[in-house]
Amino acid sequence: MNPVVFAYCMLGLAIISEVAGSTFLVKSEGFTKLWPSLAVVVLFSIAFYLLSQVIKVIPLGIAYAIWAGVGIILTAIIGFFLFKQSLDTAAIIGIGLIVAGVVVINVFSKAAGH
């Protein structure tokens, strides 16, 4: 498999692990519940390990921009559906700008490692 494609797959898994960890962070209730707290530690450890492997191939700034952008979007969606947290117009516009930024990086940037 192409190393860049593999790195992007690992980045996707890192993002999923980080978002899952953030979801369990809410469930841990300030680290007062054991199992959700352990899930946070394990999932964030996996996420950061995978990110450490990704940045061997994809530049740190690009990888982190994608990580943060996609993570914010997924976390907002999970917050909306799972925790019934509402998003106002400004939040939706901001998330839209983040999506636009991630698209611009991946489609137009030569630094993205494609």
DSSP file (Angstrom, degrees, kcal/mol; ACC not computed):
  #  RESIDUE AA STRUCTURE BP1 BP2  ACC     N-H-->O    O-->H-N    N-H-->O    O-->H-N    TCO  KAPPA ALPHA  PHI   PSI    X-CA   Y-CA   Z-CA
    1    1 A M              0   0    0      0, 0.0     5,-0.0     0, 0.0     0, 0.0   0.000 360.0 360.0 360.0 142.6    0.0    0.0    0.0
    2    2 A N     >  -     0   0    0      1,-0.1     4,-2.6     2,-0.0     5,-0.2  -0.376 360.0-132.1 -57.5 131.4    1.2    3.5   -0.8
    3    3 A P  H  > S+     0   0    0      0, 0.0     4,-2.2     0, 0.0    -1,-0.1   0.835 105.8  51.6 -59.7 -33.7    2.7    5.0    2.4
    4    4 A V  H  > S+     0   0    0      2,-0.2     4,-2.3     1,-0.2     5,-0.2   0.928 110.7  47.0 -69.9 -43.7    0.7    8.3    2.0
    5    5 A V  H  > S+     0   0    0      1,-0.2     4,-2.1     2,-0.2    -1,-0.2   0.921 113.1  49.7 -61.4 -43.8   -2.6    6.4    1.7
    6    6 A F  H  X S+     0   0    0     -4,-2.6     4,-2.4     1,-0.2    -1,-0.2   0.897 109.3  52.2 -62.2 -40.3   -1.7    4.3    4.7
    7    7 A A  H  X S+     0   0    0     -4,-2.2     4,-2.4     1,-0.2    -1,-0.2   0.897 108.9  49.5 -63.4 -40.6   -0.8    7.4    6.7
    8    8 A Y  H  X S+     0   0    0     -4,-2.3     4,-2.2     2,-0.2    -1,-0.2   0.862 109.5  52.0 -67.9 -33.9   -4.2    9.0    5.8
    9    9 A C  H  X S+     0   0    0     -4,-2.1     4,-2.1     2,-0.2    -2,-0.2   0.922 111.0  47.6 -64.5 -43.4   -5.9    5.7    6.9
   10   10 A M  H  X S+     0   0    0     -4,-2.4     4,-2.6     1,-0.2    -2,-0.2   0.884 109.4  53.9 -64.2 -37.4   -4.0    5.9   10.2
   11   11 A L  H  X S+     0   0    0     -4,-2.4     4,-2.5     2,-0.2    -1,-0.2   0.912 107.0  51.5 -62.9 -41.3   -5.0    9.6   10.6
   12   12 A G  H  X S+     0   0    0     -4,-2.2     4,-2.3     1,-0.2    -2,-0.2   0.917 111.4  46.8 -60.1 -43.4   -8.6    8.6   10.1
   13   13 A L  H  X S+     0   0    0     -4,-2.1     4,-2.5     2,-0.2    -2,-0.2   0.875 110.7  53.0 -66.3 -36.6   -8.3    6.0   12.9
   14   14 A A  H  X S+     0   0    0     -4,-2.6     4,-2.4     2,-0.2    -2,-0.2   0.912 110.0  48.0 -63.0 -42.5   -6.5    8.5   15.1
   15   15 A I  H  X S+     0   0    0     -4,-2.5     4,-2.7     2,-0.2     5,-0.2   0.923 111.6  49.4 -64.8 -44.6   -9.4   11.0   14.6
   16   16 A I  H  X S+     0   0    0     -4,-2.3     4,-2.4     1,-0.2    -2,-0.2   0.908 112.1  49.0 -61.9 -41.2  -12.0    8.3   15.4
   17   17 A S  H  X S+     0   0    0     -4,-2.5     4,-2.5     2,-0.2    -1,-0.2   0.907 112.4  47.9 -64.3 -41.4  -10.0    7.3   18.5
   18   18 A E  H  X S+     0   0    0     -4,-2.4     4,-2.4     2,-0.2    -2,-0.2   0.910 112.8  47.5 -67.0 -42.0   -9.8   10.9   19.6
   19   19 A V  H  X S+     0   0    0     -4,-2.7     4,-2.1     2,-0.2    -2,-0.2   0.907 113.0  48.7 -66.4 -41.5  -13.5   11.6   19.0
   20   20 A A  H  X S+     0   0    0     -4,-2.4     4,-2.3    -5,-0.2    -2,-0.2   0.913 111.3  51.0 -63.2 -41.7  -14.4    8.4   20.9
   21   21 A G  H  X S+     0   0    0     -4,-2.5     4,-1.6     1,-0.2    -2,-0.2   0.901 109.2  50.3 -61.3 -41.2  -12.1    9.4   23.7
   22   22 A S  H  X S+     0   0    0     -4,-2.4     4,-1.3     2,-0.2    -1,-0.2   0.871 108.7  52.7 -64.6 -36.5  -13.7   12.9   23.9
   23   23 A T  H  X S+     0   0    0     -4,-2.1     4,-1.5     1,-0.2     3,-0.3   0.922 110.3  46.8 -64.6 -43.9  -17.2   11.2   24.0
   24   24 A F  H  X S+     0   0    0     -4,-2.3     4,-1.8     1,-0.2    -1,-0.2   0.771 101.7  67.2 -68.7 -24.4  -16.1    9.1   26.9
   25   25 A L  H  <>S+     0   0    0     -4,-1.6     5,-0.7     2,-0.2     4,-0.4   0.909 102.6  45.8 -60.2 -41.3  -14.6   12.2   28.6
   26   26 A V  H ><5S+     0   0    0     -4,-1.3     3,-1.3    -3,-0.3    -1,-0.2   0.925 113.0  50.0 -64.0 -44.0  -18.2   13.5   28.9
   27   27 A K  H 3<5S+     0   0    0     -4,-1.5    -2,-0.2     1,-0.2    -1,-0.2   0.730  98.6  67.4 -68.3 -21.9  -19.3   10.1   30.2
   28   28 A S  T 3X>S-     0   0    0     -4,-1.8     4,-1.9     8,-0.2     5,-1.6   0.660  94.7-142.3 -73.5 -14.3  -16.4   10.0   32.8
   29   29 A E  T <45S-     0   0    0     -3,-1.3     3,-0.3    -4,-0.4    -3,-0.1   0.949  76.3 -33.8  49.8  58.8  -18.1   13.0   34.6
   30   30 A G  T  4<S-     0   0    0     -5,-0.7    -1,-0.2     1,-0.2    -4,-0.1   0.836 114.0 -60.5  70.9  33.1  -14.8   14.6   35.5
   31   31 A F  T  45S+     0   0    0     -6,-0.3    -1,-0.2     2,-0.1    -2,-0.2   0.794 108.7 120.8  61.8  32.2  -12.9   11.3   35.8
   32   32 A T  T  <5 +     0   0    0     -4,-1.9     2,-0.5    -3,-0.3    -3,-0.2   0.549  59.4  69.6 -97.0 -10.6  -15.2   10.2   38.7
   33   33 A K  S  ><S-     0   0    0     -5,-1.6     4,-1.7     1,-0.2     5,-0.2  -0.948  74.2-149.0-112.0 125.4  -16.4    7.1   36.8
   34   34 A L  H  > S+     0   0    0     -2,-0.5     4,-2.6     2,-0.2     5,-0.2   0.934  87.2  44.3 -60.8 -57.8  -13.8    4.4   36.4
   35   35 A W  H  > S+     0   0    0      1,-0.2     4,-2.2     2,-0.2    -1,-0.2   0.905 115.9  44.9 -65.0 -45.0  -14.7    2.7   33.1
   36   36 A P  H  > S+     0   0    0      0, 0.0     4,-2.0     0, 0.0    -8,-0.2   0.885 113.7  52.7 -64.0 -33.8  -15.3    5.8   31.0
   37   37 A S  H  X S+     0   0    0     -4,-1.7     4,-2.0     2,-0.2    -2,-0.2   0.912 109.6  47.7 -65.7 -42.3  -12.1    7.3   32.5
   38   38 A L  H  X S+     0   0    0     -4,-2.6     4,-2.6     1,-0.2     5,-0.2   0.890 109.1  54.4 -64.4 -39.0  -10.1    4.3   31.5
   39   39 A A  H  X S+     0   0    0     -4,-2.2     4,-2.9    -5,-0.2     5,-0.3   0.899 106.2  52.9 -60.9 -40.6  -11.7    4.4   28.0
   40   40 A V  H  X S+     0   0    0     -4,-2.0     4,-2.7     2,-0.2     5,-0.3   0.948 111.2  45.7 -58.5 -50.1  -10.5    8.1   27.7
   41   41 A V  H  X S+     0   0    0     -4,-2.0     4,-2.0     1,-0.2    -2,-0.2   0.924 116.5  44.4 -61.9 -46.4   -6.9    7.2   28.6
   42   42 A V  H  X S+     0   0    0     -4,-2.6     4,-2.4     2,-0.2    -2,-0.2   0.943 116.1  45.9 -65.0 -48.1   -6.8    4.2   26.2
   43   43 A L  H  X S+     0   0    0     -4,-2.9     4,-2.5    -5,-0.2    -2,-0.2   0.895 114.2  47.1 -66.6 -40.4   -8.5    5.9   23.3
   44   44 A F  H  X S+     0   0    0     -4,-2.7     4,-2.7    -5,-0.3     5,-0.2   0.880 111.0  53.3 -68.1 -35.8   -6.4    9.1   23.6
   45   45 A S  H  X S+     0   0    0     -4,-2.0     4,-2.3    -5,-0.3    -2,-0.2   0.931 111.3  45.8 -61.9 -44.9   -3.2    6.9   23.9
   46   46 A I  H  X S+     0   0    0     -4,-2.4     4,-2.7     2,-0.2     5,-0.2   0.929 112.6  51.6 -61.4 -45.5   -4.2    5.1   20.7
   47   47 A A  H  X S+     0   0    0     -4,-2.5     4,-2.4     1,-0.2    -2,-0.2   0.926 112.8  43.5 -59.9 -46.8   -5.0    8.4   19.0
   48   48 A F  H  X S+     0   0    0     -4,-2.7     4,-2.1     2,-0.2    -1,-0.2   0.852 112.4  52.9 -72.1 -33.2   -1.7   10.0   19.9
   49   49 A Y  H  X S+     0   0    0     -4,-2.3     4,-1.4    -5,-0.2    -2,-0.2   0.954 111.8  46.0 -62.0 -48.8    0.3    6.9   19.0
   50   50 A L  H  X S+     0   0    0     -4,-2.7     4,-2.3     1,-0.2     3,-0.4   0.910 111.6  51.6 -61.2 -41.8   -1.3    6.8   15.6
   51   51 A L  H  X S+     0   0    0     -4,-2.4     4,-2.1     1,-0.2    -1,-0.2   0.889 105.1  56.6 -62.3 -37.8   -0.8   10.5   15.1
   52   52 A S  H  < S+     0   0    0     -4,-2.1    -1,-0.2     1,-0.2    -2,-0.2   0.828 110.5  44.7 -63.3 -30.2    2.9   10.1   15.9
   53   53 A Q  H >< S+     0   0    0     -4,-1.4     3,-1.3    -3,-0.4     4,-0.3   0.859 109.2  56.3 -78.5 -37.5    3.1    7.5   13.1
   54   54 A V  H >X S+     0   0    0     -4,-2.3     4,-2.7     1,-0.3     3,-2.2   0.898  98.5  60.4 -60.5 -42.4    1.2    9.7   10.7
   55   55 A I  T 3< S+     0   0    0     -4,-2.1    -1,-0.3     1,-0.3     5,-0.2   0.506  88.5  72.6 -73.7  -0.3    3.6   12.6   11.0
   56   56 A K  T <4 S+     0   0    0     -3,-1.3    -1,-0.3    -5,-0.1    -2,-0.2   0.709 118.2  18.2 -74.6 -21.1    6.4   10.5    9.8
   57   57 A V  T <4 S+     0   0    0     -3,-2.2    -2,-0.2    -4,-0.3    -3,-0.1   0.741 124.5  51.8-116.5 -44.3    4.8   10.8    6.3
   58   58 A I  S  < S-     0   0    0     -4,-2.7    -1,-0.3     1,-0.1    54,-0.1  -0.840  94.9-102.3-101.6 133.3    2.4   13.8    6.5
   59   59 A P     >  -     0   0    0      0, 0.0     4,-2.9     0, 0.0     3,-0.3  -0.214  30.5-119.6 -54.7 142.7    3.7   17.1    7.7
   60   60 A L  H  > S+     0   0    0      1,-0.2     4,-3.1    -5,-0.2     5,-0.3   0.887 110.5  51.5 -52.7 -47.7    2.7   17.9   11.3
   61   61 A G  H  > S+     0   0    0      1,-0.2     4,-1.9     2,-0.2    -1,-0.2   0.886 113.9  43.8 -61.1 -39.8    0.8   21.1   10.4
   62   62 A I  H  > S+     0   0    0     -3,-0.3     4,-2.3     2,-0.2     5,-0.2   0.945 115.6  47.3 -69.7 -48.9   -1.2   19.4    7.7
   63   63 A A  H  X S+     0   0    0     -4,-2.9     4,-2.8     1,-0.2    -2,-0.2   0.910 114.8  46.7 -59.4 -42.9   -1.9   16.3    9.8
   64   64 A Y  H  X S+     0   0    0     -4,-3.1     4,-3.1    -5,-0.3     5,-0.3   0.869 109.4  53.4 -71.3 -35.3   -2.9   18.4   12.8
   65   65 A A  H  X S+     0   0    0     -4,-1.9     4,-2.6    -5,-0.3     5,-0.2   0.924 113.9  42.8 -63.2 -42.9   -5.2   20.7   10.8
   66   66 A I  H  X S+     0   0    0     -4,-2.3     4,-2.7     2,-0.2     5,-0.5   0.936 114.7  50.9 -67.3 -45.8   -7.0   17.7    9.4
   67   67 A W  H  X S+     0   0    0     -4,-2.8     4,-2.2    -5,-0.2    -2,-0.2   0.943 115.9  41.3 -53.7 -52.5   -7.1   16.0   12.8
   68   68 A A  H  X S+     0   0    0     -4,-3.1     4,-2.6     2,-0.2     5,-0.2   0.929 116.8  47.6 -66.3 -45.9   -8.5   19.2   14.5
   69   69 A G  H  X S+     0   0    0     -4,-2.6     4,-2.0    -5,-0.3    -2,-0.2   0.950 117.8  38.8 -62.8 -51.9  -11.0   20.0   11.7
   70   70 A V  H  X S+     0   0    0     -4,-2.7     4,-2.8    -5,-0.2     5,-0.3   0.889 115.7  54.3 -67.8 -37.6  -12.5   16.6   11.3
   71   71 A G  H  X S+     0   0    0     -4,-2.2     4,-2.6    -5,-0.5     5,-0.2   0.908 108.3  48.9 -61.6 -42.4  -12.4   16.0   15.1
   72   72 A I  H  X S+     0   0    0     -4,-2.6     4,-2.4     2,-0.2    -1,-0.2   0.924 112.7  48.1 -62.1 -44.8  -14.3   19.3   15.7
   73   73 A I  H  X S+     0   0    0     -4,-2.0     4,-2.2    -5,-0.2    -2,-0.2   0.950 115.1  43.2 -63.0 -49.9  -16.9   18.4   13.1
   74   74 A L  H  X S+     0   0    0     -4,-2.8     4,-2.7     1,-0.2     5,-0.2   0.895 113.9  51.4 -64.6 -39.8  -17.4   14.8   14.4
   75   75 A T  H  X S+     0   0    0     -4,-2.6     4,-2.8    -5,-0.3    -1,-0.2   0.901 109.9  49.7 -64.5 -40.1  -17.4   15.9   18.0
   76   76 A A  H  X S+     0   0    0     -4,-2.4     4,-2.1    -5,-0.2    -1,-0.2   0.902 111.5  48.9 -64.3 -40.3  -20.1   18.6   17.3
   77   77 A I  H  X S+     0   0    0     -4,-2.2     4,-2.6     2,-0.2     5,-0.3   0.930 113.2  46.5 -65.2 -45.3  -22.2   16.0   15.5
   78   78 A I  H  X>S+     0   0    0     -4,-2.7     4,-3.0     1,-0.2     5,-1.0   0.917 111.7  52.0 -63.2 -42.6  -21.9   13.6   18.4
   79   79 A G  H  X5S+     0   0    0     -4,-2.8     6,-2.7    -5,-0.2     4,-0.6   0.893 111.7  47.6 -59.1 -39.6  -22.7   16.4   20.9
   80   80 A F  H  <5S+     0   0    0     -4,-2.1     4,-0.4     4,-0.2    -2,-0.2   0.950 123.7  28.7 -66.8 -50.4  -25.8   17.3   18.9
   81   81 A F  H  <5S+     0   0    0     -4,-2.6    -2,-0.2     2,-0.1    -3,-0.2   0.891 130.0  33.5 -83.0 -40.8  -27.2   13.8   18.5
   82   82 A L  H  <5S+     0   0    0     -4,-3.0    -3,-0.2    -5,-0.3    -2,-0.1   0.883 131.8  26.8 -85.7 -40.0  -25.9   11.9   21.6
   83   83 A F  S  <<S-     0   0    0     -5,-1.0    -3,-0.2    -4,-0.6    -2,-0.1   0.367  98.6-123.8-107.5   4.2  -25.9   14.7   24.2
   84   84 A K        +     0   0    0     -4,-0.4     2,-0.5    -6,-0.3    -4,-0.2   0.832  51.9 161.1  58.1  36.0  -28.6   16.9   22.7
   85   85 A Q        -     0   0    0     -6,-2.7    -1,-0.2    -9,-0.1     2,-0.2  -0.767  31.9-135.3 -88.9 129.8  -26.3   19.9   22.6
   86   86 A S        -     0   0    0     -2,-0.5     2,-0.5    -5,-0.0    -5,-0.0  -0.501   7.1-145.9 -88.2 154.8  -27.6   22.6   20.2
   87   87 A L        -     0   0    0     -2,-0.2     2,-0.1     4,-0.0    -1,-0.0  -0.977  13.5-149.0-116.9 127.6  -25.6   24.5   17.6
   88   88 A D     >  -     0   0    0     -2,-0.5     4,-2.2     1,-0.1     5,-0.2  -0.317  35.8 -92.4 -87.1 178.7  -26.4   28.1   16.9
   89   89 A T  H  > S+     0   0    0      1,-0.2     4,-2.6     2,-0.2     5,-0.2   0.893 125.4  52.4 -59.7 -43.0  -26.0   29.8   13.5
   90   90 A A  H  > S+     0   0    0      1,-0.2     4,-2.6     2,-0.2    -1,-0.2   0.899 109.7  49.6 -61.8 -40.0  -22.5   31.1   14.4
   91   91 A A  H  > S+     0   0    0      2,-0.2     4,-2.6     1,-0.2    -1,-0.2   0.909 111.3  48.6 -64.9 -42.0  -21.4   27.6   15.4
   92   92 A I  H  X S+     0   0    0     -4,-2.2     4,-2.3     2,-0.2    -2,-0.2   0.911 112.4  48.2 -65.5 -42.4  -22.7   26.1   12.2
   93   93 A I  H  X S+     0   0    0     -4,-2.6     4,-2.2     2,-0.2    -2,-0.2   0.928 111.9  50.3 -62.5 -44.7  -21.0   28.8   10.1
   94   94 A G  H  X S+     0   0    0     -4,-2.6     4,-1.9     1,-0.2    -2,-0.2   0.913 110.7  48.2 -60.3 -44.1  -17.7   28.3   12.0
   95   95 A I  H  X S+     0   0    0     -4,-2.6     4,-2.5     1,-0.2    -1,-0.2   0.889 109.2  54.6 -63.7 -39.0  -17.9   24.5   11.4
   96   96 A G  H  X S+     0   0    0     -4,-2.3     4,-2.4     1,-0.2    -2,-0.2   0.889 107.1  50.5 -60.5 -39.4  -18.6   25.2    7.8
   97   97 A L  H  X S+     0   0    0     -4,-2.2     4,-2.3     2,-0.2    -1,-0.2   0.871 108.8  51.9 -66.5 -36.4  -15.4   27.3    7.6
   98   98 A I  H  X S+     0   0    0     -4,-1.9     4,-2.5     2,-0.2    -2,-0.2   0.934 109.3  49.4 -63.7 -45.5  -13.5   24.5    9.2
   99   99 A V  H  X S+     0   0    0     -4,-2.5     4,-2.4     1,-0.2    -2,-0.2   0.929 110.7  50.8 -57.8 -45.6  -14.8   22.1    6.6
  100  100 A A  H  X S+     0   0    0     -4,-2.4     4,-2.6     1,-0.2    -1,-0.2   0.903 109.5  51.1 -60.1 -41.3  -13.8   24.5    3.9
  101  101 A G  H  X S+     0   0    0     -4,-2.3     4,-2.4     2,-0.2    -1,-0.2   0.912 109.9  48.2 -63.0 -43.8  -10.3   24.8    5.4
  102  102 A V  H  X S+     0   0    0     -4,-2.5     4,-2.3     2,-0.2    -1,-0.2   0.898 112.7  49.4 -63.9 -40.3   -9.8   21.0    5.5
  103  103 A V  H  X S+     0   0    0     -4,-2.4     4,-2.7    -5,-0.2     5,-0.4   0.931 110.4  50.1 -64.1 -45.5  -11.0   20.8    1.8
  104  104 A V  H  X>S+     0   0    0     -4,-2.6     4,-2.5     1,-0.2     5,-0.9   0.921 111.2  49.4 -60.0 -44.4   -8.7   23.6    0.7
  105  105 A I  H  X5S+     0   0    0     -4,-2.4     4,-1.1     1,-0.2     7,-0.3   0.941 116.9  40.7 -59.2 -47.6   -5.7   21.9    2.4
  106  106 A N  H  <5S+     0   0    0     -4,-2.3    -2,-0.2    -5,-0.2    -1,-0.2   0.810 123.9  35.8 -75.9 -29.7   -6.4   18.5    0.9
  107  107 A V  H  <5S+     0   0    0     -4,-2.7    -3,-0.2    -5,-0.2    -2,-0.2   0.857 131.3  21.2 -91.4 -38.0   -7.4   19.7   -2.6
  108  108 A F  H  <5S+     0   0    0     -4,-2.5     2,-0.4    -5,-0.4    -3,-0.2   0.676  94.5  96.0-110.1 -19.7   -5.1   22.6   -3.2
  109  109 A S    ><< -     0   0    0     -4,-1.1     3,-0.7    -5,-0.9     5,-0.3  -0.595  48.3-163.4 -82.9 129.4   -2.0   22.4   -0.9
  110  110 A K  G >  S+     0   0    0     -2,-0.4     3,-0.8     1,-0.2    -1,-0.2   0.663  90.6  67.4 -76.9 -16.9    1.1   20.8   -2.2
  111  111 A A  G 3  S+     0   0    0      1,-0.2    -1,-0.2     2,-0.1   -49,-0.2   0.588  75.6  87.0 -77.6 -10.1    2.2   20.4    1.4
  112  112 A A  G <  S-     0   0    0     -3,-0.7    -1,-0.2    -7,-0.3    -2,-0.1   0.582 100.0-120.6 -71.2  -8.4   -0.5   17.9    2.1
  113  113 A G    <         0   0    0     -3,-0.8    -2,-0.1   -55,-0.1    -1,-0.1   0.679 360.0 360.0  83.0  17.9    1.7   15.0    0.9
  114  114 A H              0   0    0     -5,-0.3    -1,-0.1    -4,-0.1    -3,-0.1   0.480 360.0 360.0 -73.8 360.0   -0.5   13.7   -1.9
